[in-house]
Amino acid sequence: MRYPKECVLKNCKEVVIRPLEPGDRLLLNAFHTQIPESDRWLMNYNVMDTPIMDRWFDAVEKGNVACILSLCDDCVVGQGSLYMRDFGATSHVGRFRITVLPEFRQNRLGTWLLLDLIQLAMDKGLEMLRADLAAGIENDAIDALKKFDFFKCAELENAIKDDSGNHHDLVIMMKCLHRTWSDY
Ligand SMILES: CC(C)(COP(=O)(O)OP(=O)(O)OC[C@H]1O[C@@H](n2cnc3c(N)ncnc32)[C@H](O)[C@@H]1OP(=O)(O)O)[C@@H](O)C(=O)NCCC(=O)NCCS
C-alpha cells in the first residue's frame, strides 16, 4: 500500500492515513485522552497505562501489531490496529480494532481504516480477520462490518461488562480473506 494516503471525508475534511511511526507516542497519547472512557473500557488493554503502552510499542516493533493512524491538522483522529500471533493454531487469524474520535465519526473514516486493515491483513498472508464487539454498545460497528462480508460466528452471552457494570453479549465477527481482492 502506498502511504501517506490522503482521504477526503464526507464532511470535506482532509485526513492523511499512514503507518504508526516510533516517534508517534505523544500524538497517540493525545488521541487516547480524547477517546470517551466508555470506548477505552472496551479496548483490550489500558491505553492510559505507560508500561502497557511500552509493551504495545515493543509488539509493534516486533511485528505482532500493525497500526495505521489517520491525522488531521497534525493530530491523530483515528487509529486501526491489527493484532497477529506468530505461532500456533490461531496464527492465521488477525484481530483488529478501529477507533475514531467522536467528532470525526460517521464521515467514512472508519471505513477507510477498515479497508486498509483488510488489505494489510491480506498482505501479511492472514486467512481470517476477527473483531470482538459488545452487543448493544457497538451495534453500529457490527452492522458496518456485515457490509464488508464479516459474519457473526458466535455470540457469548453476557461475556462483557461495560464500564457501569452492565452485562452485554460478546459478538465475534469473522471475515475470510483471499490473497487478492480479485479472488472474491
Ligand atoms: C465504529 C467506528 C470505528 C466507526 O467509525 P466511523 O468513522 O464512524 O465509520 P464510518 O463513517 O465509515 O461508518 C461506517 C458505517 O457505519 C455506519 N455508522 C457509523 N456510526 C453510526 C452510528 N452512530 N449510527 C448509525 N450508523 C452508523 C455508517 O452509516 C456507515 O455506513 P454507510 O457506509 O452505509 O454509511 C467508530 O464509531 C468508533 O470509533 N467507535 C468506538 C469504537 C468501536 O466501536 N470500534 C469498533 C471496533 S472494530
PDBQT file of the ligand as one rigid body, heavy atoms in Angstrom, charges set to zero:
ROOT
HETATM    1  C1  LIG A 201     -17.035   2.056  14.895  1.00  0.00    +0.000 C 
HETATM    2  C2  LIG A 201     -16.264   3.286  14.413  1.00  0.00    +0.000 C 
HETATM    3  C3  LIG A 201     -14.796   2.931  14.246  1.00  0.00    +0.000 C 
HETATM    4  C4  LIG A 201     -16.850   3.717  13.055  1.00  0.00    +0.000 C 
HETATM    5  O1  LIG A 201     -16.117   4.805  12.577  1.00  0.00    +0.000 OA
HETATM    6  P1  LIG A 201     -16.803   5.862  11.586  1.00  0.00    +0.000 P 
HETATM    7  O2  LIG A 201     -15.737   6.764  11.078  1.00  0.00    +0.000 OA
HETATM    8  O3  LIG A 201     -17.972   6.498  12.241  1.00  0.00    +0.000 OA
HETATM    9  O4  LIG A 201     -17.319   4.874  10.441  1.00  0.00    +0.000 OA
HETATM   10  P2  LIG A 201     -17.952   5.255   9.035  1.00  0.00    +0.000 P 
HETATM   11  O5  LIG A 201     -18.334   6.700   8.993  1.00  0.00    +0.000 OA
HETATM   12  O6  LIG A 201     -17.056   4.756   7.993  1.00  0.00    +0.000 OA
HETATM   13  O7  LIG A 201     -19.288   4.412   9.089  1.00  0.00    +0.000 OA
HETATM   14  C5  LIG A 201     -19.332   3.051   8.664  1.00  0.00    +0.000 C 
HETATM   15  C6  LIG A 201     -20.788   2.672   8.534  1.00  0.00    +0.000 C 
HETATM   16  O8  LIG A 201     -21.376   2.583   9.825  1.00  0.00    +0.000 OA
HETATM   17  C7  LIG A 201     -22.483   3.462   9.926  1.00  0.00    +0.000 C 
HETATM   18  N1  LIG A 201     -22.428   4.146  11.212  1.00  0.00    +0.000 N 
HETATM   19  C8  LIG A 201     -21.317   4.520  11.885  1.00  0.00    +0.000 A 
HETATM   20  N2  LIG A 201     -21.657   5.076  13.065  1.00  0.00    +0.000 NA
HETATM   21  C9  LIG A 201     -23.025   5.044  13.114  1.00  0.00    +0.000 A 
HETATM   22  C10 LIG A 201     -23.990   5.469  14.069  1.00  0.00    +0.000 A 
HETATM   23  N3  LIG A 201     -23.628   6.028  15.236  1.00  0.00    +0.000 N 
HETATM   24  N4  LIG A 201     -25.301   5.286  13.797  1.00  0.00    +0.000 NA
HETATM   25  C11 LIG A 201     -25.693   4.724  12.636  1.00  0.00    +0.000 A 
HETATM   26  N5  LIG A 201     -24.816   4.287  11.684  1.00  0.00    +0.000 NA
HETATM   27  C12 LIG A 201     -23.515   4.461  11.927  1.00  0.00    +0.000 A 
HETATM   28  C13 LIG A 201     -22.308   4.468   8.832  1.00  0.00    +0.000 C 
HETATM   29  O9  LIG A 201     -23.559   4.937   8.379  1.00  0.00    +0.000 OA
HETATM   30  C14 LIG A 201     -21.573   3.700   7.763  1.00  0.00    +0.000 C 
HETATM   31  O10 LIG A 201     -22.442   3.028   6.920  1.00  0.00    +0.000 OA
HETATM   32  P3  LIG A 201     -22.617   3.539   5.409  1.00  0.00    +0.000 P 
HETATM   33  O11 LIG A 201     -21.285   3.318   4.748  1.00  0.00    +0.000 OA
HETATM   34  O12 LIG A 201     -23.684   2.678   4.868  1.00  0.00    +0.000 OA
HETATM   35  O13 LIG A 201     -22.965   4.975   5.505  1.00  0.00    +0.000 OA
HETATM   36  C15 LIG A 201     -16.436   4.483  15.406  1.00  0.00    +0.000 C 
HETATM   37  O14 LIG A 201     -17.813   4.710  15.615  1.00  0.00    +0.000 OA
HETATM   38  C16 LIG A 201     -15.762   4.239  16.729  1.00  0.00    +0.000 C 
HETATM   39  O15 LIG A 201     -14.583   4.569  16.901  1.00  0.00    +0.000 OA
HETATM   40  N6  LIG A 201     -16.486   3.665  17.716  1.00  0.00    +0.000 N 
HETATM   41  C17 LIG A 201     -15.942   3.326  19.005  1.00  0.00    +0.000 C 
HETATM   42  C18 LIG A 201     -15.029   2.119  18.929  1.00  0.00    +0.000 C 
HETATM   43  C19 LIG A 201     -15.681   0.946  18.232  1.00  0.00    +0.000 C 
HETATM   44  O16 LIG A 201     -16.859   0.649  18.391  1.00  0.00    +0.000 OA
HETATM   45  N7  LIG A 201     -14.865   0.250  17.457  1.00  0.00    +0.000 N 
HETATM   46  C20 LIG A 201     -15.331  -0.872  16.696  1.00  0.00    +0.000 C 
HETATM   47  C21 LIG A 201     -14.371  -1.980  16.920  1.00  0.00    +0.000 C 
HETATM   48  S1  LIG A 201     -13.701  -2.540  15.406  1.00  0.00    +0.000 SA
ENDROOT
TORSDOF 0
